[in-house]
Amino acid sequence: MNILLIGSGGREHALAWKMKQSARCSNLYIAPGNAGTSFVGENVAIAADNFPALGKFCIEKEITLVVVGPEAPLVQGIRDYFENTNELKHILLVGPGKTGAQLEGSKDFSKQFMLRHGVPTAKARTFQSHESTQALAYLDQCKPPIVLKADGLAAGKGVIISPTVTEAKQAIYEMLVDKKFGEASSKVLIEEFLDGIELSVFVLTDGENYVVLPEAKDYKRIGDGDTGPNTGGMGAVSPVIFADSGFMKKVETHVIVPTINGLKKDGIAYKGFIFIGLMNIKGEPYVIEYNARMGDPETEAVMTRIDSDLVELFEACAKGELRNKMLQINPQYAVTLIMASGGYPDVFEKGHAISGLTTAGPARVFHAGTSFTENTIVTSGGRVLAITGNGHSLEAAAKQAYETAAKISWKNAYYRKDISQDLARLEKSTGK
């Protein structure tokens, strides 16, 4: 079949790499793609939010399956556009409609959904831009550290953890009044801080049935030791040592099943990914957030651990036929580290030539923010490459990733030096 993958990041390169391995994949197109995706499929110069142009392309190329990578087109209603267009409604599509995508598009929507359906989560209150005075007063009642979340999409940077009430007040003013994140922070959630270890769980569902993909842990802060501001993600590890069968059974019982049942109860048809950001608190799962798509850079780790045919799974998901589908998972470890532009997540330069790509090995190099200038691959984003090492141990996978990263360079390239080390220490201390 002919497949269109929408997006341009490291997540999309990893999905394209995996889908291309399927015997079901005849032609793979990526819109708009990046330099890396051009090596596994054909890039198409159409923006992810240009629905009319994407629809026209699907008709011209006789596309059978559309897979939506990033959150923005989902929140903007790409599924609704296809389903409401006669020439497009027959095309299979992986990704929820506009209402379902509000699980990610609105932190307030998702929080109310969790509370309504008994999904364990942190206590929170939502304040709008005209309620800044009330928000400041409410902060006096809160015990630090305090979590502040922009309601809308903020490219993974809309969460601030303030260690003091004073800093929280400054941050809430910047978000609600100064619109630090634009319209995304016209509403802000003030949330209870949960003290535990984070992990991400990924579910592919057709609205009735589901398969659980390998879990992962990502690293949001820019600096070693989880210091500095939040980013879109600086690395990921899969599997996660503390996510044993007992814990994952709790996740399934207390989180996944109530979430899918909740969508059905609310009349929300959902065919696609549900990313569940969790906190493990003394062995109990609490939901921090939902996303309506796969994570990035977790996808770059997770895809290397899936032995099943991904296209067959996507086809079953889009047709509502996931019942009895089994996912074959490779037991090996995967460690992904992000090589970023110097200055990210703040101001950074683009257009620097990348050297060492052809001789790097042995880890897989997924492109995130790259493009071509003539015949040279150059940086075009903050997160540039996702280097994924695999091995029979956490140490071996990390060694492979870091040895490969050391052979790649460009002006002011940066990456964390401690991805996976916290889990390695935990592994040693628990003897697992």
Backbone hydrogen bonds, N-H to C=O, Kabsch-Sander energy under -0.5 kcal/mol:
donor,donor_aa,acceptor,acceptor_aa,energy
3,I,27,N,-3.0
4,L,65,L,-2.5
5,L,3,I,-0.5
5,L,29,Y,-3.2
6,I,67,V,-2.8
7,G,31,A,-2.9
13,H,9,G,-1.8
14,A,10,G,-2.3
15,L,11,R,-2.4
16,A,12,E,-2.8
17,W,13,H,-2.6
18,K,14,A,-2.0
19,M,15,L,-2.9
20,K,16,A,-2.3
21,Q,18,K,-0.9
22,S,19,M,-1.9
25,C,22,S,-1.2
26,S,1,M,-2.9
26,S,24,R,-0.8
27,N,1,M,-0.9
29,Y,3,I,-2.7
29,Y,27,N,-0.5
30,I,42,E,-2.2
31,A,5,L,-2.5
33,G,7,G,-2.0
35,A,370,T,-0.7
38,S,34,N,-1.1
39,F,36,G,-1.7
40,V,37,T,-1.4
41,G,37,T,-1.6
42,E,28,L,-2.6
43,N,41,G,-0.6
44,V,30,I,-2.8
46,I,44,V,-2.7
50,N,47,A,-1.7
51,F,49,D,-1.4
54,L,50,N,-2.4
55,G,51,F,-2.8
56,K,52,P,-2.4
57,F,53,A,-2.2
58,C,54,L,-2.2
59,I,55,G,-1.8
60,E,56,K,-2.3
61,K,57,F,-2.6
62,E,59,I,-0.7
63,I,58,C,-2.4
64,T,2,N,-2.6
65,L,2,N,-1.5
66,V,92,L,-2.7
67,V,4,L,-2.6
68,V,66,V,-0.5
68,V,94,V,-2.0
69,G,6,I,-2.3
69,G,67,V,-0.6
74,L,70,P,-0.5
75,V,71,E,-2.7
76,Q,72,A,-2.2
77,G,74,L,-1.0
78,I,73,P,-2.2
81,Y,77,G,-2.1
82,F,78,I,-2.3
83,E,79,R,-2.8
84,N,80,D,-1.6
85,T,82,F,-1.2
86,N,84,N,-0.6
88,L,85,T,-2.1
89,K,85,T,-1.9
91,I,88,L,-2.2
92,L,64,T,-2.1
94,V,66,V,-2.8
95,G,93,L,-0.7
95,G,271,K,-3.0
97,G,269,A,-0.6
101,A,97,G,-2.4
102,Q,99,T,-1.3
103,L,100,G,-1.8
104,E,101,A,-1.7
105,G,101,A,-2.8
106,S,102,Q,-1.9
107,K,151,D,-2.5
110,S,106,S,-2.3
111,K,107,K,-2.2
112,Q,108,D,-2.5
113,F,109,F,-2.1
114,M,110,S,-2.4
115,L,111,K,-2.4
116,R,112,Q,-2.4
117,H,113,F,-1.8
118,G,115,L,-0.8
119,V,114,M,-2.4
122,A,287,V,-0.7
125,R,190,I,-2.0
127,F,188,V,-2.6
129,S,186,S,-1.8
131,E,128,Q,-2.5
132,S,129,S,-0.7
135,A,131,E,-2.4
136,L,132,S,-2.4
137,A,133,T,-2.0
138,Y,134,Q,-2.4
139,L,135,A,-1.8
140,D,136,L,-0.7
140,D,137,A,-0.8
141,Q,138,Y,-1.7
142,C,139,L,-1.4
146,I,162,S,-2.8
147,V,191,E,-2.0
148,L,160,I,-3.0
149,K,189,L,-2.4
150,A,158,G,-2.8
151,D,184,A,-0.6
151,D,187,K,-2.6
152,G,184,A,-2.6
157,K,154,A,-2.1
160,I,148,L,-2.8
162,S,146,I,-3.1
162,S,160,I,-0.7
168,A,164,T,-2.0
169,K,165,V,-2.4
170,Q,166,T,-1.9
171,A,167,E,-2.4
172,I,168,A,-2.8
173,Y,169,K,-1.9
174,E,170,Q,-2.1
175,M,171,A,-2.2
176,L,172,I,-2.9
177,V,173,Y,-2.0
178,D,173,Y,-1.8
180,K,174,E,-2.0
182,G,179,K,-2.3
184,A,181,F,-1.4
185,S,182,G,-1.5
186,S,183,E,-1.8
188,V,127,F,-2.8
189,L,149,K,-2.8
190,I,125,R,-3.0
191,E,147,V,-3.3
191,E,189,L,-0.7
192,E,123,K,-3.0
193,F,145,P,-0.5
195,D,193,F,-0.5
196,G,194,L,-0.8
197,I,280,N,-1.7
199,L,278,L,-1.8
200,S,216,A,-3.9
201,V,276,I,-2.5
203,V,274,I,-2.2
204,L,211,V,-2.5
205,T,203,V,-0.6
205,T,272,G,-2.6
206,D,209,N,-1.8
207,G,209,N,-0.5
211,V,204,L,-2.1
213,L,202,F,-2.7
213,L,211,V,-0.6
216,A,200,S,-2.3
217,K,237,V,-2.3
219,Y,235,G,-1.9
220,K,218,D,-0.5
222,I,229,P,-1.7
223,G,227,T,-3.0
226,D,223,G,-0.9
227,T,223,G,-1.3
231,T,220,K,-1.6
234,M,219,Y,-3.7
236,A,336,T,-2.4
237,V,217,K,-2.1
238,S,334,A,-2.3
241,I,239,P,-0.5
243,A,240,V,-1.8
244,D,242,F,-1.7
248,M,244,D,-2.7
249,K,245,S,-1.7
250,K,246,G,-1.5
251,V,247,F,-2.1
252,E,248,M,-2.4
253,T,249,K,-2.6
254,H,250,K,-3.1
255,V,251,V,-1.9
256,I,251,V,-2.4
257,V,252,E,-2.6
259,T,255,V,-1.9
260,I,256,I,-2.4
261,N,257,V,-2.7
262,G,258,P,-2.1
263,L,259,T,-2.0
264,K,260,I,-1.8
265,K,261,N,-2.7
266,D,262,G,-2.2
267,G,264,K,-1.4
268,I,263,L,-3.1
269,A,267,G,-0.8
272,G,205,T,-2.1
274,I,203,V,-2.7
275,F,291,N,-2.7
276,I,201,V,-3.3
276,I,274,I,-0.6
277,G,275,F,-0.6
277,G,289,E,-2.9
278,L,199,L,-3.0
278,L,276,I,-0.6
279,M,286,Y,-2.5
280,N,197,I,-3.1
281,I,279,M,-0.8
281,I,284,E,-2.9
282,K,280,N,-0.7
284,E,281,I,-1.4
286,Y,279,M,-1.9
287,V,120,P,-3.2
288,I,277,G,-3.5
289,E,277,G,-1.3
290,Y,103,L,-0.6
291,N,275,F,-2.3
299,T,295,G,-1.6
300,E,297,P,-0.6
301,A,297,P,-0.8
301,A,298,E,-1.0
302,V,298,E,-3.1
303,M,299,T,-2.7
304,T,301,A,-0.6
305,R,302,V,-2.0
306,I,303,M,-1.0
307,D,305,R,-0.6
307,D,328,Q,-2.9
308,S,328,Q,-1.1
310,L,308,S,-0.7
313,L,309,D,-1.5
314,F,310,L,-2.5
315,E,311,V,-2.7
316,A,312,E,-2.2
317,C,313,L,-2.4
318,A,314,F,-2.7
319,K,315,E,-1.7
320,G,316,A,-0.7
320,G,317,C,-1.0
321,E,316,A,-3.6
325,K,322,L,-2.5
328,Q,326,M,-0.6
329,I,327,L,-0.6
330,N,305,R,-3.5
333,Y,391,G,-3.3
334,A,238,S,-3.1
335,V,389,G,-2.5
336,T,236,A,-3.3
337,L,387,I,-2.4
338,I,234,M,-2.2
339,M,385,L,-2.7
340,A,338,I,-0.6
340,A,414,Y,-3.6
341,S,382,G,-3.0
342,G,412,N,-0.7
344,Y,341,S,-2.1
346,D,343,G,-2.1
349,E,342,G,-0.5
351,G,379,T,-3.2
354,I,377,I,-2.4
355,S,409,S,-3.0
360,A,356,G,-0.7
363,A,400,Q,-0.5
364,R,388,T,-2.4
366,F,364,R,-0.7
366,F,386,A,-2.6
368,A,384,V,-3.1
369,G,384,V,-0.9
370,T,368,A,-0.5
371,S,378,V,-2.0
373,T,376,T,-2.9
374,E,372,F,-0.5
376,T,373,T,-2.0
378,V,371,S,-3.0
378,V,376,T,-0.5
379,T,352,H,-2.0
380,S,369,G,-2.9
381,G,369,G,-0.9
384,V,339,M,-2.1
384,V,382,G,-0.7
385,L,339,M,-1.9
386,A,366,F,-3.3
387,I,337,L,-2.8
387,I,385,L,-0.5
388,T,364,R,-2.9
388,T,386,A,-0.6
389,G,335,V,-2.8
389,G,387,I,-0.6
391,G,333,Y,-1.6
397,A,393,S,-2.1
398,A,394,L,-2.3
399,K,395,E,-2.5
400,Q,396,A,-2.0
401,A,397,A,-2.0
402,Y,398,A,-2.7
403,E,399,K,-2.4
404,T,400,Q,-1.7
405,A,401,A,-2.3
406,A,402,Y,-1.8
407,K,404,T,-1.4
408,I,405,A,-1.5
409,S,355,S,-2.2
413,A,410,W,-1.8
414,Y,340,A,-2.2
421,Q,418,D,-1.8
422,D,418,D,-0.5
424,A,420,S,-2.1
425,R,421,Q,-2.3
426,L,422,D,-2.0
427,E,423,L,-2.5
428,K,424,A,-2.0
429,S,425,R,-2.4
430,T,426,L,-2.0
431,G,427,E,-1.2
432,K,427,E,-0.8
